[in-house]
């Protein structure tokens, strides 16, 4: 096994330190008893209590969760349909234009996307609310789902579908019973990616959000502009913990699935 050189080891250490030391400092100061976020005044959990009593943050978190769930679901359905059309549709009139329109949000600056959607909503007379944020997030996250699902469909063995059709299945039944279960990991990955992008979005949401539909990133950004409070440290710590638990759980589930698959292969041999 090849060992890391001292240069690579130092570079890797500095890179991880640059990424994670600020997070550790943030977590430590979320338990600070004082109001100043850079001056340690003793251990305390009172800011977590203040956070859960802050209705503005709670409402923003609830709005963010609603938007993320709805937009990621819509984006997954539309992105999967678009990917299936691009990969399986063959050459049809307007295919290049259709593909370009699907993948355009990947390279389009978020400021342009948010502004164009804002002008669209104003033109059609749609008031800014949770609905407009959901539509905006669905628009820009659908392309990411399409890319993930397309990469799986390209390598899909079409003989499995043909066998299902030969056995009497309709095209829809073949897709539902054969294709969809096989590409399900890619579809789930696309949904998780869309969900994450929606949770993290600030620019597009700031253009399409209304007064009563503030999301958590917008609320945090507005609060930070007035000064970082210990409540924001506590909120950030909770978010980091949720992400860490999700990553660890996913990793353990993946390892367990690999071990189960290897065991089944050994038993089959």
Secondary structure as the mmCIF struct_conf table of DSSP 4:
data_model
#
loop_
_struct_conf.conf_type_id
_struct_conf.id
_struct_conf.beg_label_comp_id
_struct_conf.beg_label_asym_id
_struct_conf.beg_label_seq_id
_struct_conf.end_label_comp_id
_struct_conf.end_label_asym_id
_struct_conf.end_label_seq_id
HELX_LH_PP_P HELX_LH_PP_P1 UNK A 2 UNK A 5
HELX_RH_AL_P HELX_RH_AL_P1 UNK A 6 UNK A 29
TURN_TY1_P TURN_TY1_P1 UNK A 30 UNK A 31
STRN STRN1 UNK A 32 UNK A 32
BEND BEND1 UNK A 33 UNK A 35
TURN_TY1_P TURN_TY1_P2 UNK A 37 UNK A 38
BEND BEND2 UNK A 39 UNK A 39
STRN STRN2 UNK A 43 UNK A 43
HELX_RH_AL_P HELX_RH_AL_P2 UNK A 46 UNK A 52
TURN_TY1_P TURN_TY1_P3 UNK A 53 UNK A 53
HELX_RH_AL_P HELX_RH_AL_P3 UNK A 55 UNK A 88
BEND BEND3 UNK A 89 UNK A 89
BEND BEND4 UNK A 91 UNK A 91
TURN_TY1_P TURN_TY1_P4 UNK A 93 UNK A 94
HELX_RH_AL_P HELX_RH_AL_P4 UNK A 95 UNK A 107
BEND BEND5 UNK A 108 UNK A 108
HELX_RH_AL_P HELX_RH_AL_P5 UNK A 110 UNK A 123
TURN_TY1_P TURN_TY1_P5 UNK A 124 UNK A 125
HELX_LH_PP_P HELX_LH_PP_P2 UNK A 126 UNK A 128
BEND BEND6 UNK A 129 UNK A 129
HELX_RH_AL_P HELX_RH_AL_P6 UNK A 130 UNK A 154
TURN_TY1_P TURN_TY1_P6 UNK A 155 UNK A 155
TURN_TY1_P TURN_TY1_P7 UNK A 158 UNK A 158
HELX_RH_AL_P HELX_RH_AL_P7 UNK A 159 UNK A 166
TURN_TY1_P TURN_TY1_P8 UNK A 167 UNK A 168
HELX_RH_AL_P HELX_RH_AL_P8 UNK A 171 UNK A 174
HELX_RH_PI_P HELX_RH_PI_P1 UNK A 175 UNK A 179
HELX_RH_AL_P HELX_RH_AL_P9 UNK A 180 UNK A 200
HELX_RH_AL_P HELX_RH_AL_P10 UNK A 203 UNK A 208
TURN_TY1_P TURN_TY1_P9 UNK A 211 UNK A 212
HELX_RH_AL_P HELX_RH_AL_P11 UNK A 216 UNK A 225
TURN_TY1_P TURN_TY1_P10 UNK A 226 UNK A 226
HELX_RH_AL_P HELX_RH_AL_P12 UNK A 230 UNK A 268
#
